[in-house]
Amino acid sequence: MLPCLTKTLFGVECFGCGLQRAAVLLFRGEFTAAFQMYPAIYTLILLFALIFTRNLIRIPHYSKILYILVAINLALIVGNYFLK
């Protein structure tokens, strides 16, 4: 695993700490452990899938869905950061 540069240099975790470990847990099939490690893992997957799909097909209400997913991701990431 790649070490977190922010944690290495400053001794504090960044907003992305846990994402890499959660992705590995997700690929291993440990879905609950992945969510516990980094709660925004599933909404980030949805967000990137939406952005990728938008390039292939037209999605009705795309911008509204995008803003909602971004807001949910930000809330989960910031909330997880402060809980740690």
Secondary structure, DSSP 4 states (H G I P E B T S, - for coil): -PPPHHHHHHSS--TTTTHHHHHHHHHHT-HHHHHHH-TTHHHHHHHHHHHHHHTTS--TTHHHHHHHHHHHHHHHHHHHHHH-
